[in-house]
Amino acid sequence: MTTDVLTYDEAAAFLKCSRRTLERWVKRKRIPSFRGPGGRQFSRSSLEEWVREQIAAQQRRSRKLEVVA
């Protein structure tokens, strides 16, 4: 069974990044998270949406560069 609430280590594995990178993103408020029992936690659905937003933003930047070039 998959849970919607992830720990730091689970979220880092889900995002395929290091825990340290994830900690920096949280500190800079670049990624959605919340304080739960036992510390900082992440909603899987919020992370999925965040990833979709990051991909869309990168595609927009990429298209903008193509127009300029």
GROMACS elastic network, one bead per residue, 0.5 to 0.9 nm:
[ bonds ]
;  ai    aj funct       b0    kb
    2     5     6  0.89717   500
    3     6     6  0.72321   500
    3    43     6  0.89222   500
    3    44     6  0.78592   500
    4    42     6  0.80823   500
    4    43     6  0.55058   500
    4    45     6  0.67823   500
    5    11     6  0.89247   500
    5    41     6  0.65457   500
    5    42     6  0.55917   500
    5    44     6  0.60707   500
    5    45     6  0.88200   500
    6     9     6  0.78371   500
    6    10     6  0.54502   500
    6    11     6  0.55920   500
    6    14     6  0.89873   500
    6    41     6  0.56456   500
    6    43     6  0.61654   500
    6    44     6  0.65711   500
    7    10     6  0.51311   500
    7    11     6  0.59564   500
    7    12     6  0.84291   500
    7    39     6  0.83595   500
    7    40     6  0.70529   500
    7    41     6  0.50472   500
    7    42     6  0.64060   500
    8    11     6  0.51883   500
    8    12     6  0.60396   500
    8    13     6  0.85814   500
    8    19     6  0.65010   500
    8    22     6  0.74826   500
    8    23     6  0.79777   500
    8    40     6  0.71205   500
    8    41     6  0.64912   500
    8    42     6  0.74754   500
    9    12     6  0.51225   500
    9    13     6  0.61954   500
    9    14     6  0.85645   500
    9    18     6  0.83922   500
    9    19     6  0.61875   500
   10    13     6  0.51314   500
   10    14     6  0.60862   500
   10    15     6  0.86309   500
   10    42     6  0.88899   500
   11    15     6  0.60959   500
   11    16     6  0.83098   500
   11    17     6  0.86367   500
   11    19     6  0.82467   500
   11    22     6  0.80410   500
   11    41     6  0.83112   500
   11    42     6  0.67056   500
   11    43     6  0.86452   500
   11    44     6  0.77553   500
   11    47     6  0.81342   500
   12    15     6  0.51298   500
   12    16     6  0.57594   500
   12    17     6  0.51773   500
   12    18     6  0.57451   500
   12    19     6  0.53925   500
   12    20     6  0.87427   500
   12    21     6  0.82314   500
   12    22     6  0.63184   500
   13    17     6  0.64821   500
   13    18     6  0.76510   500
   13    19     6  0.82802   500
   14    17     6  0.80044   500
   14    44     6  0.85484   500
   14    47     6  0.87642   500
   15    18     6  0.86122   500
   15    22     6  0.87563   500
   15    47     6  0.81691   500
   15    51     6  0.82711   500
   17    20     6  0.82739   500
   17    21     6  0.64676   500
   17    22     6  0.69924   500
   18    21     6  0.52245   500
   18    22     6  0.64325   500
   18    23     6  0.86844   500
   19    22     6  0.50475   500
   19    23     6  0.61300   500
   19    24     6  0.87118   500
   20    24     6  0.62930   500
   20    25     6  0.87275   500
   21    24     6  0.51332   500
   21    25     6  0.63232   500
   21    26     6  0.87187   500
   22    25     6  0.50800   500
   22    26     6  0.62269   500
   22    27     6  0.86137   500
   22    31     6  0.81737   500
   23    26     6  0.51130   500
   23    27     6  0.61279   500
   23    28     6  0.86186   500
   24    27     6  0.50365   500
   24    28     6  0.61416   500
   24    29     6  0.84074   500
   24    30     6  0.84995   500
   25    28     6  0.51378   500
   25    29     6  0.59227   500
   25    31     6  0.58131   500
   26    30     6  0.60408   500
   26    31     6  0.57358   500
   26    32     6  0.74542   500
   26    33     6  0.71119   500
   27    30     6  0.77686   500
   27    31     6  0.89456   500
   28    31     6  0.81436   500
   29    32     6  0.72559   500
   29    33     6  0.85075   500
   31    46     6  0.89087   500
   31    47     6  0.76716   500
   31    50     6  0.71392   500
   32    42     6  0.68910   500
   32    43     6  0.78409   500
   32    46     6  0.65748   500
   32    47     6  0.68923   500
   32    50     6  0.75638   500
   33    40     6  0.67466   500
   33    41     6  0.57413   500
   33    43     6  0.69349   500
   33    46     6  0.82717   500
   33    47     6  0.86178   500
   34    39     6  0.84151   500
   34    40     6  0.56824   500
   34    41     6  0.54217   500
   34    42     6  0.63104   500
   34    43     6  0.82084   500
   35    38     6  0.80845   500
   35    39     6  0.55393   500
   35    41     6  0.59250   500
   35    42     6  0.85842   500
   36    39     6  0.53962   500
   36    40     6  0.58785   500
   36    41     6  0.59450   500
   36    42     6  0.89331   500
   37    40     6  0.80256   500
   37    41     6  0.84519   500
   38    41     6  0.84555   500
   42    45     6  0.87751   500
   42    46     6  0.74791   500
   42    47     6  0.71972   500
   43    46     6  0.51454   500
   43    47     6  0.62252   500
   43    48     6  0.86405   500
   44    47     6  0.50887   500
   44    48     6  0.61363   500
   44    49     6  0.86677   500
   45    48     6  0.50248   500
   45    49     6  0.62545   500
   45    50     6  0.85691   500
   46    49     6  0.51400   500
   46    50     6  0.60829   500
   46    51     6  0.86404   500
   47    51     6  0.61120   500
   47    52     6  0.86107   500
   48    51     6  0.51895   500
   48    52     6  0.63648   500
   48    53     6  0.87497   500
   49    52     6  0.50744   500
   49    53     6  0.62260   500
   49    54     6  0.86623   500
   50    53     6  0.50549   500
   50    54     6  0.61706   500
   50    55     6  0.86818   500
   51    54     6  0.50420   500
   51    55     6  0.62120   500
   51    56     6  0.86113   500
   52    55     6  0.52044   500
   52    56     6  0.61917   500
   52    57     6  0.86332   500
   53    56     6  0.51022   500
   53    57     6  0.60993   500
   53    58     6  0.85812   500
   54    57     6  0.51386   500
   54    58     6  0.61698   500
   54    59     6  0.86347   500
   55    58     6  0.51389   500
   55    59     6  0.62026   500
   55    60     6  0.86864   500
   56    59     6  0.50953   500
   56    60     6  0.62374   500
   56    61     6  0.87049   500
   57    60     6  0.50899   500
   57    61     6  0.62494   500
   57    62     6  0.85544   500
   58    61     6  0.50755   500
   58    62     6  0.60405   500
   58    63     6  0.86346   500
   59    63     6  0.61603   500
   59    64     6  0.85300   500
   60    63     6  0.52033   500
   60    64     6  0.61675   500
   60    65     6  0.87306   500
   61    64     6  0.50268   500
   61    65     6  0.63041   500
   61    66     6  0.87861   500
   62    65     6  0.51985   500
   62    66     6  0.64246   500
   62    67     6  0.89249   500
   63    66     6  0.50433   500
   63    67     6  0.64096   500
   63    68     6  0.88101   500
   64    67     6  0.52918   500
   64    68     6  0.64631   500
   64    69     6  0.88070   500
   65    68     6  0.51195   500
   65    69     6  0.60985   500
   66    69     6  0.51977   500
